[in-house]
Amino acid sequence: MTESLPGNECDDSLAEGFARHANNGFHKLGNDAARGLRTIPVIGRIAPSPTGRMHIGNVYAALAAWLAARAAHGRVRLRIEDIDAERDIPDADRWIMDDLSWLGLDWDGDVVYQSQRIDCYHEALQRLRSQYLRDETDDAQSSDEPQPLIYPCFCSRADLKAASAPNDGDGFRVYAGTCRRLSAAERRRRIAAGERYALRIAVPQDCHDSSANVNFLDHMYGHQHFNLAQDIGDTVIRRSDGEYAYQFAVSVDDRAMGVNQIVRGRDLLPSTAIQEWIVRQLNSVDAAISNSVSAEYIHLPLIVDARGRRLAKRHADLDLGVLRARHTKSELVVGLCAYWLGLIDRPYPCKACNLIAKFSTERVKRHPEDIRVDSQSLQAIGLSFAQG
Protein backbone atom coordinates (compact mmCIF):
# COMPACT_ATOMS: atom_id res chain seq x y z
CA MET A 1 0.00 0.00 0.00
CA THR A 2 1.36 3.40 -0.97
CA GLU A 3 1.37 6.10 1.69
CA SER A 4 -0.90 9.05 1.00
CA LEU A 5 0.83 12.37 0.60
CA PRO A 6 -1.62 15.23 1.07
CA GLY A 7 -0.48 18.53 -0.33
CA ASN A 8 1.96 17.05 -2.84
CA GLU A 9 -0.19 16.60 -5.91
CA CYS A 10 1.63 15.86 -9.17
CA ASP A 11 0.83 17.24 -12.56
CA ASP A 12 -2.19 15.27 -13.80
CA SER A 13 -0.39 13.79 -16.80
CA LEU A 14 2.49 12.48 -14.72
CA ALA A 15 0.23 11.19 -11.97
CA GLU A 16 -1.97 9.32 -14.44
CA GLY A 17 1.03 7.93 -16.30
CA PHE A 18 2.63 6.68 -13.13
CA ALA A 19 -0.63 5.16 -11.88
CA ARG A 20 -0.91 3.12 -15.09
CA HIS A 21 2.55 1.64 -14.71
CA ALA A 22 3.49 1.70 -11.03
CA ASN A 23 2.23 -1.80 -10.32
CA ASN A 24 3.62 -3.51 -13.40
CA GLY A 25 6.82 -1.64 -14.22
CA PHE A 26 9.70 -3.74 -15.46
CA HIS A 27 13.39 -3.26 -15.92
CA LYS A 28 15.62 -5.26 -18.26
CA LEU A 29 18.82 -6.59 -16.74
CA GLY A 30 21.73 -8.54 -18.21
CA ASN A 31 22.22 -10.46 -21.44
CA ASP A 32 18.93 -12.32 -21.12
CA ALA A 33 17.12 -9.01 -21.14
CA ALA A 34 19.04 -7.89 -24.21
CA ARG A 35 17.72 -10.97 -25.97
CA GLY A 36 14.23 -10.20 -24.75
CA LEU A 37 14.12 -13.34 -22.61
CA ARG A 38 13.76 -11.78 -19.20
CA THR A 39 12.21 -8.71 -17.68
CA ILE A 40 12.34 -7.95 -13.99
CA PRO A 41 10.19 -5.48 -12.06
CA VAL A 42 12.23 -2.64 -10.65
CA ILE A 43 12.34 -2.54 -6.86
CA GLY A 44 14.30 0.30 -5.34
CA ARG A 45 14.64 1.28 -1.72
CA ILE A 46 15.17 4.15 0.65
CA ALA A 47 17.02 2.85 3.70
CA PRO A 48 17.71 5.50 6.37
CA SER A 49 19.14 4.91 9.83
CA PRO A 50 17.09 6.50 12.64
CA THR A 51 20.01 8.32 14.23
CA GLY A 52 18.46 11.79 13.96
CA ARG A 53 16.66 14.07 11.55
CA MET A 54 17.35 13.84 7.85
CA HIS A 55 19.68 16.53 6.54
CA ILE A 56 19.78 17.90 3.04
CA GLY A 57 22.43 15.39 1.96
CA ASN A 58 20.09 12.56 2.98
CA VAL A 59 17.31 14.22 1.00
CA TYR A 60 19.52 14.39 -2.09
CA ALA A 61 20.18 10.62 -1.95
CA ALA A 62 16.58 9.72 -1.09
CA LEU A 63 15.23 11.86 -3.93
CA ALA A 64 17.59 10.20 -6.40
CA ALA A 65 16.59 6.71 -5.22
CA TRP A 66 12.90 7.57 -5.44
CA LEU A 67 13.18 9.16 -8.89
CA ALA A 68 15.27 6.30 -10.30
CA ALA A 69 12.64 3.74 -9.34
CA ARG A 70 9.63 5.84 -10.30
CA ALA A 71 11.17 6.79 -13.65
CA ALA A 72 11.40 3.06 -14.39
CA HIS A 73 7.77 2.64 -13.27
CA GLY A 74 9.06 0.63 -10.34
CA ARG A 75 8.35 0.22 -6.67
CA VAL A 76 10.06 1.94 -3.76
CA ARG A 77 10.45 0.14 -0.43
CA LEU A 78 11.21 1.94 2.81
CA ARG A 79 13.51 0.17 5.24
CA ILE A 80 14.44 1.61 8.62
CA GLU A 81 17.92 0.36 9.48
CA ASP A 82 17.55 0.43 13.25
CA ILE A 83 19.84 -2.30 14.56
CA ASP A 84 22.51 -0.03 16.03
CA ALA A 85 21.04 0.45 19.49
CA GLU A 86 23.84 2.76 20.62
CA ARG A 87 23.17 5.29 17.85
CA ASP A 88 19.44 4.95 17.20
CA ILE A 89 17.21 7.71 18.58
CA PRO A 90 13.64 7.04 19.77
CA ASP A 91 10.98 8.38 17.36
CA ALA A 92 13.55 9.17 14.67
CA ASP A 93 11.78 6.70 12.39
CA ARG A 94 8.60 8.78 12.67
CA TRP A 95 10.55 11.95 11.91
CA ILE A 96 12.01 10.29 8.82
CA MET A 97 8.65 9.13 7.52
CA ASP A 98 7.10 12.52 8.17
CA ASP A 99 9.98 14.25 6.39
CA LEU A 100 9.70 11.92 3.39
CA SER A 101 5.98 12.65 3.15
CA TRP A 102 6.65 16.37 3.46
CA LEU A 103 9.08 16.07 0.54
CA GLY A 104 6.55 14.16 -1.57
CA LEU A 105 8.48 10.87 -1.52
CA ASP A 106 6.08 7.97 -1.07
CA TRP A 107 6.78 4.25 -0.75
CA ASP A 108 5.13 0.94 -1.52
CA GLY A 109 4.17 -1.74 0.98
CA ASP A 110 4.77 -1.84 4.70
CA VAL A 111 7.78 -0.18 6.25
CA VAL A 112 10.48 -2.76 7.00
CA TYR A 113 12.29 -2.44 10.32
CA GLN A 114 15.58 -4.26 10.63
CA SER A 115 15.04 -4.57 14.38
CA GLN A 116 12.08 -6.83 13.58
CA ARG A 117 14.15 -9.07 11.33
CA ILE A 118 16.77 -10.36 13.76
CA ASP A 119 15.42 -13.90 13.40
CA CYS A 120 15.92 -13.62 9.63
CA TYR A 121 19.56 -12.64 10.08
CA HIS A 122 20.06 -15.46 12.57
CA GLU A 123 18.54 -17.97 10.16
CA ALA A 124 20.72 -16.71 7.30
CA LEU A 125 23.81 -16.95 9.49
CA GLN A 126 22.94 -20.49 10.56
CA ARG A 127 22.47 -21.52 6.93
CA LEU A 128 25.94 -20.31 6.10
CA ARG A 129 27.49 -21.90 9.16
CA SER A 130 25.79 -25.26 8.70
CA GLN A 131 26.83 -25.41 5.07
CA TYR A 132 30.41 -24.25 5.40
CA LEU A 133 31.58 -24.63 8.99
CA ARG A 134 33.68 -27.73 9.00
CA ASP A 135 33.64 -30.33 11.78
CA GLU A 136 36.18 -28.82 14.13
CA THR A 137 37.07 -31.86 16.17
CA ASP A 138 40.83 -31.80 15.62
CA ASP A 139 43.04 -29.98 18.08
CA ALA A 140 45.12 -28.51 15.31
CA GLN A 141 44.09 -26.98 12.04
CA SER A 142 45.79 -28.52 9.06
CA SER A 143 47.01 -26.12 6.43
CA ASP A 144 45.39 -28.19 3.69
CA GLU A 145 41.94 -28.22 5.31
CA PRO A 146 39.38 -25.69 4.10
CA GLN A 147 38.93 -22.66 6.28
CA PRO A 148 35.46 -22.06 7.73
CA LEU A 149 33.41 -19.41 5.97
CA ILE A 150 32.27 -17.98 9.30
CA TYR A 151 34.68 -17.78 12.21
CA PRO A 152 34.96 -16.05 15.61
CA CYS A 153 37.22 -13.02 15.91
CA PHE A 154 38.53 -12.14 19.37
CA CYS A 155 40.47 -9.04 18.31
CA SER A 156 39.83 -5.80 20.17
CA ARG A 157 39.41 -2.50 18.39
CA ALA A 158 42.94 -1.59 19.42
CA ASP A 159 44.23 -4.85 17.96
CA LEU A 160 42.47 -4.18 14.68
CA LYS A 161 43.74 -0.62 14.44
CA ALA A 162 47.30 -1.71 15.10
CA ALA A 163 47.22 -4.62 12.65
CA SER A 164 45.65 -2.94 9.63
CA ALA A 165 45.38 0.34 7.80
CA PRO A 166 42.46 1.99 6.04
CA ASN A 167 42.27 1.52 2.30
CA ASP A 168 42.33 4.84 0.41
CA GLY A 169 40.12 6.51 2.98
CA ASP A 170 37.09 4.38 2.11
CA GLY A 171 36.59 3.24 5.68
CA PHE A 172 37.59 -0.39 5.08
CA ARG A 173 40.41 -1.85 7.10
CA VAL A 174 41.68 -5.04 5.52
CA TYR A 175 41.75 -7.51 8.38
CA ALA A 176 45.12 -9.13 9.00
CA GLY A 177 43.51 -12.55 9.52
CA THR A 178 44.80 -13.04 13.07
CA CYS A 179 41.83 -15.11 14.26
CA ARG A 180 41.32 -16.81 10.94
CA ARG A 181 44.52 -18.74 11.58
CA LEU A 182 43.50 -20.01 15.02
CA SER A 183 43.04 -23.75 15.46
CA ALA A 184 39.60 -25.15 16.23
CA ALA A 185 40.79 -26.10 19.70
CA GLU A 186 42.01 -22.57 20.40
CA ARG A 187 38.71 -21.11 19.29
CA ARG A 188 36.79 -23.47 21.55
CA ARG A 189 39.07 -22.74 24.49
CA ARG A 190 38.69 -18.97 24.19
CA ILE A 191 34.92 -19.16 23.74
CA ALA A 192 34.64 -21.45 26.79
CA ALA A 193 36.73 -18.96 28.77
CA GLY A 194 34.10 -16.31 28.10
CA GLU A 195 36.07 -14.11 25.73
CA ARG A 196 33.93 -11.75 23.68
CA TYR A 197 34.05 -12.32 19.97
CA ALA A 198 32.59 -11.07 16.74
CA LEU A 199 31.83 -13.26 13.74
CA ARG A 200 33.58 -12.65 10.44
CA ILE A 201 32.84 -13.95 6.97
CA ALA A 202 35.98 -15.14 5.22
CA VAL A 203 36.77 -14.02 1.70
CA PRO A 204 39.23 -15.81 -0.63
CA GLN A 205 42.75 -15.31 0.72
CA ASP A 206 44.56 -15.67 -2.59
CA CYS A 207 44.34 -12.38 -4.46
CA HIS A 208 45.09 -14.30 -7.68
CA ASP A 209 42.07 -16.56 -7.20
CA SER A 210 39.36 -15.51 -9.66
CA SER A 211 36.72 -16.04 -6.96
CA ALA A 212 38.29 -13.13 -5.05
CA ASN A 213 37.22 -10.71 -7.78
CA VAL A 214 33.93 -8.85 -7.66
CA ASN A 215 32.94 -6.83 -10.72
CA PHE A 216 29.86 -4.73 -11.24
CA LEU A 217 28.67 -1.85 -13.39
CA ASP A 218 27.80 1.41 -11.71
CA HIS A 219 25.77 3.87 -13.76
CA MET A 220 27.75 6.82 -12.40
CA TYR A 221 31.28 5.50 -12.02
CA GLY A 222 31.38 2.81 -14.69
CA HIS A 223 32.86 -0.67 -14.38
CA GLN A 224 34.03 -1.41 -10.85
CA HIS A 225 36.55 -4.06 -9.86
CA PHE A 226 37.38 -5.08 -6.30
CA ASN A 227 39.69 -7.83 -5.16
CA LEU A 228 38.23 -9.10 -1.90
CA ALA A 229 41.59 -10.27 -0.56
CA GLN A 230 43.39 -6.99 -1.24
CA ASP A 231 40.65 -4.37 -1.01
CA ILE A 232 38.08 -5.65 1.48
CA GLY A 233 39.24 -8.53 3.69
CA ASP A 234 37.29 -10.72 6.07
CA THR A 235 34.32 -8.67 7.24
CA VAL A 236 32.45 -8.60 10.55
CA ILE A 237 28.88 -9.81 10.12
CA ARG A 238 27.92 -10.02 13.80
CA ARG A 239 29.45 -7.75 16.38
CA SER A 240 30.83 -8.82 19.73
CA ASP A 241 27.75 -7.35 21.44
CA GLY A 242 25.58 -9.77 19.47
CA GLU A 243 24.13 -7.20 17.06
CA TYR A 244 24.27 -7.94 13.36
CA ALA A 245 26.55 -5.73 11.32
CA TYR A 246 25.41 -3.39 8.56
CA GLN A 247 26.99 -5.33 5.69
CA PHE A 248 25.27 -8.59 6.60
CA ALA A 249 21.84 -7.18 7.48
CA VAL A 250 21.68 -5.08 4.32
CA SER A 251 22.68 -8.04 2.14
CA VAL A 252 20.07 -10.32 3.68
CA ASP A 253 17.37 -7.66 3.43
CA ASP A 254 18.01 -6.54 -0.14
CA ARG A 255 17.99 -10.16 -1.25
CA ALA A 256 14.82 -11.06 0.66
CA MET A 257 12.99 -7.91 -0.48
CA GLY A 258 13.93 -8.44 -4.12
CA VAL A 259 15.71 -5.08 -4.31
CA ASN A 260 17.37 -4.79 -7.71
CA GLN A 261 18.07 -1.07 -7.92
CA ILE A 262 20.35 0.53 -5.33
CA VAL A 263 20.99 4.27 -5.30
CA ARG A 264 23.31 5.69 -2.63
CA GLY A 265 26.49 7.68 -2.02
CA ARG A 266 29.78 6.84 -3.74
CA ASP A 267 31.40 6.17 -0.35
CA LEU A 268 29.53 2.85 -0.37
CA LEU A 269 31.12 1.54 -3.57
CA PRO A 270 33.44 -0.80 -1.60
CA SER A 271 30.44 -1.99 0.43
CA THR A 272 28.87 -3.17 -2.80
CA ALA A 273 31.72 -5.64 -3.27
CA ILE A 274 31.34 -7.36 0.10
CA GLN A 275 27.53 -7.26 -0.15
CA GLU A 276 27.69 -8.96 -3.55
CA TRP A 277 29.99 -11.59 -2.01
CA ILE A 278 27.63 -12.20 0.92
CA VAL A 279 24.65 -12.53 -1.43
CA ARG A 280 26.67 -14.96 -3.54
CA GLN A 281 27.21 -17.15 -0.48
CA LEU A 282 23.55 -16.92 0.54
CA ASN A 283 22.46 -17.92 -2.96
CA SER A 284 24.62 -21.02 -2.78
CA VAL A 285 22.85 -22.30 0.35
CA ASP A 286 19.30 -21.10 -0.29
CA ALA A 287 17.80 -22.54 -3.45
CA ALA A 288 14.53 -20.72 -2.86
CA ILE A 289 16.09 -17.37 -3.81
CA SER A 290 19.17 -18.59 -5.62
CA ASN A 291 17.94 -17.19 -8.94
CA SER A 292 18.15 -13.62 -7.66
CA VAL A 293 20.00 -11.28 -10.02
CA SER A 294 22.61 -8.65 -9.38
CA ALA A 295 21.24 -5.23 -8.66
CA GLU A 296 21.51 -2.12 -10.80
CA TYR A 297 23.79 0.34 -9.02
CA ILE A 298 23.80 4.12 -9.06
CA HIS A 299 26.36 5.60 -6.67
CA LEU A 300 26.15 9.35 -6.32
CA PRO A 301 28.66 12.11 -5.66
CA LEU A 302 28.55 13.14 -2.02
CA ILE A 303 27.20 16.40 -0.70
CA VAL A 304 30.06 17.92 1.29
CA ASP A 305 30.65 21.15 3.16
CA ALA A 306 33.02 23.92 2.09
CA ARG A 307 35.93 21.98 3.62
CA GLY A 308 35.10 18.83 1.70
CA ARG A 309 33.61 16.99 4.67
CA ARG A 310 30.49 14.89 4.20
CA LEU A 311 27.40 16.50 5.71
CA ALA A 312 26.69 15.25 9.21
CA LYS A 313 25.02 16.31 12.44
CA ARG A 314 27.49 19.16 12.87
CA HIS A 315 25.61 20.89 10.04
CA ALA A 316 22.52 21.32 12.20
CA ASP A 317 21.19 24.19 10.10
CA LEU A 318 20.70 21.76 7.19
CA ASP A 319 18.63 19.44 9.40
CA LEU A 320 15.07 19.16 8.08
CA GLY A 321 13.70 19.76 11.55
CA VAL A 322 15.42 23.15 11.62
CA LEU A 323 14.49 23.97 8.03
CA ARG A 324 10.85 23.10 8.60
CA ALA A 325 10.77 25.12 11.82
CA ARG A 326 11.92 28.08 9.71
CA HIS A 327 8.95 27.44 7.42
CA THR A 328 11.19 26.49 4.51
CA LYS A 329 9.07 25.18 1.65
CA SER A 330 9.60 21.53 0.74
CA GLU A 331 9.71 22.55 -2.93
CA LEU A 332 12.80 24.67 -2.24
CA VAL A 333 14.63 21.71 -0.73
CA VAL A 334 13.56 19.38 -3.55
CA GLY A 335 14.55 21.97 -6.15
CA LEU A 336 18.03 22.40 -4.70
CA CYS A 337 18.58 18.63 -4.64
CA ALA A 338 17.26 18.32 -8.19
CA TYR A 339 19.76 20.99 -9.24
CA TRP A 340 22.59 19.09 -7.56
CA LEU A 341 21.45 15.96 -9.38
CA GLY A 342 21.68 17.81 -12.68
CA LEU A 343 17.97 17.48 -13.44
CA ILE A 344 17.38 21.24 -13.68
CA ASP A 345 19.78 23.97 -14.78
CA ARG A 346 19.26 26.19 -11.75
CA PRO A 347 17.72 25.69 -8.30
CA TYR A 348 14.05 26.62 -8.25
CA PRO A 349 11.05 25.32 -6.29
CA CYS A 350 9.58 22.11 -7.68
CA LYS A 351 7.77 18.97 -6.58
CA ALA A 352 9.36 15.56 -6.64
CA CYS A 353 6.60 14.03 -8.74
CA ASN A 354 7.20 16.57 -11.48
CA LEU A 355 10.84 15.49 -11.78
CA ILE A 356 10.14 11.86 -12.69
CA ALA A 357 10.16 12.51 -16.42
CA LYS A 358 13.44 14.45 -16.12
CA PHE A 359 15.41 11.75 -14.33
CA SER A 360 18.14 9.83 -16.12
CA THR A 361 21.56 8.60 -15.07
CA GLU A 362 23.02 10.51 -18.02
CA ARG A 363 21.91 13.78 -16.47
CA VAL A 364 23.27 12.84 -13.06
CA LYS A 365 26.63 12.10 -14.70
CA ARG A 366 27.09 15.80 -15.34
CA HIS A 367 28.26 16.06 -11.72
CA PRO A 368 30.96 13.38 -11.37
CA GLU A 369 32.70 15.16 -8.49
CA ASP A 370 31.50 15.65 -4.93
CA ILE A 371 29.23 18.66 -4.58
CA ARG A 372 30.33 21.37 -2.17
CA VAL A 373 27.66 23.24 -0.26
CA ASP A 374 28.49 26.80 0.69
CA SER A 375 26.51 29.66 2.14
CA GLN A 376 26.29 31.45 -1.20
CA SER A 377 24.65 28.54 -3.01
CA LEU A 378 22.14 28.03 -0.22
CA GLN A 379 21.32 31.69 0.21
CA ALA A 380 20.30 31.75 -3.45
CA ILE A 381 17.17 29.85 -2.46
CA GLY A 382 16.76 31.27 1.01
CA LEU A 383 18.71 28.68 3.00
CA SER A 384 21.81 29.06 5.11
CA PHE A 385 23.98 27.12 7.51
CA ALA A 386 26.70 27.80 10.01
CA GLN A 387 30.02 26.58 8.69
CA GLY A 388 32.12 24.89 11.33
Rosetta blueprint (number, residue, H / E / L):
1 M L
2 T L
3 E L
4 S L
5 L L
6 P L
7 G L
8 N L
9 E L
10 C L
11 D L
12 D H
13 S H
14 L H
15 A H
16 E H
17 G H
18 F H
19 A H
20 R H
21 H H
22 A L
23 N L
24 N L
25 G L
26 F L
27 H E
28 K L
29 L L
30 G H
31 N H
32 D H
33 A H
34 A H
35 R L
36 G L
37 L L
38 R L
39 T L
40 I E
41 P L
42 V L
43 I E
44 G E
45 R E
46 I E
47 A L
48 P L
49 S L
50 P L
51 T L
52 G L
53 R L
54 M L
55 H E
56 I H
57 G H
58 N H
59 V H
60 Y H
61 A H
62 A H
63 L H
64 A H
65 A H
66 W H
67 L H
68 A H
69 A H
70 R H
71 A H
72 A L
73 H L
74 G L
75 R E
76 V E
77 R E
78 L E
79 R E
80 I E
81 E L
82 D L
83 I L
84 D L
85 A L
86 E L
87 R L
88 D L
89 I L
90 P L
91 D L
92 A H
93 D H
94 R H
95 W H
96 I H
97 M H
98 D H
99 D H
100 L H
101 S H
102 W H
103 L H
104 G L
105 L L
106 D L
107 W L
108 D L
109 G L
110 D L
111 V L
112 V E
113 Y E
114 Q H
115 S H
116 Q H
117 R L
118 I H
119 D H
120 C H
121 Y H
122 H H
123 E H
124 A H
125 L H
126 Q H
127 R H
128 L H
129 R H
130 S H
131 Q H
132 Y H
133 L L
134 R L
135 D L
136 E L
137 T L
138 D L
139 D L
140 A L
141 Q L
142 S L
143 S L
144 D L
145 E L
146 P L
147 Q L
148 P L
149 L L
150 I E
151 Y E
152 P E
153 C E
154 F L
155 C L
156 S L
157 R H
158 A H
159 D H
160 L H
161 K H
162 A H
163 A H
164 S L
165 A L
166 P E
167 N L
168 D L
169 G L
170 D L
171 G L
172 F L
173 R E
174 V L
175 Y L
176 A L
177 G L
178 T L
179 C H
180 R H
181 R H
182 L L
183 S L
184 A H
185 A H
186 E H
187 R H
188 R H
189 R H
190 R H
191 I H
192 A H
193 A L
194 G L
195 E L
196 R L
197 Y L
198 A E
199 L E
200 R E
201 I E
202 A L
203 V L
204 P L
205 Q L
206 D L
207 C L
208 H L
209 D L
210 S H
211 S H
212 A H
213 N E
214 V E
215 N E
216 F E
217 L E
218 D E
219 H L
220 M L
221 Y L
222 G E
223 H E
224 Q E
225 H E
226 F E
227 N E
228 L H
229 A H
230 Q H
231 D H
232 I H
233 G L
234 D L
235 T E
236 V E
237 I E
238 R E
239 R L
240 S L
241 D L
242 G L
243 E L
244 Y E
245 A L
246 Y H
247 Q H
248 F H
249 A H
250 V H
251 S H
252 V H
253 D H
254 D H
255 R H
256 A H
257 M H
258 G L
259 V L
260 N L
261 Q E
262 I E
263 V E
264 R E
265 G E
266 R H
267 D H
268 L H
269 L H
270 P H
271 S H
272 T H
273 A H
274 I H
275 Q H
276 E H
277 W H
278 I H
279 V H
280 R H
281 Q H
282 L H
283 N H
284 S H
285 V H
286 D L
287 A H
288 A H
289 I H
290 S L
291 N L
292 S L
293 V L
294 S L
295 A L
296 E E
297 Y E
298 I E
299 H E
300 L E
301 P L
302 L L
303 I E
304 V E
305 D L
306 A L
307 R L
308 G L
309 R L
310 R E
311 L L
312 A L
313 K L
314 R L
315 H L
316 A H
317 D H
318 L H
319 D E
320 L H
321 G H
322 V H
323 L H
324 R H
325 A H
326 R L
327 H L
328 T L
329 K L
330 S H
331 E H
332 L H
333 V H
334 V H
335 G H
336 L H
337 C H
338 A H
339 Y H
340 W H
341 L H
342 G L
343 L L
344 I L
345 D L
346 R L
347 P L
348 Y L
349 P L
350 C L
351 K L
352 A H
353 C H
354 N H
355 L H
356 I H
357 A H
358 K H
359 F L
360 S L
361 T H
362 E H
363 R H
364 V H
365 K L
366 R L
367 H L
368 P L
369 E L
370 D L
371 I E
372 R E
373 V L
374 D L
375 S H
376 Q H
377 S H
378 L H
379 Q H
380 A L
381 I L
382 G L
383 L L
384 S L
385 F L
386 A L
387 Q L
388 G L
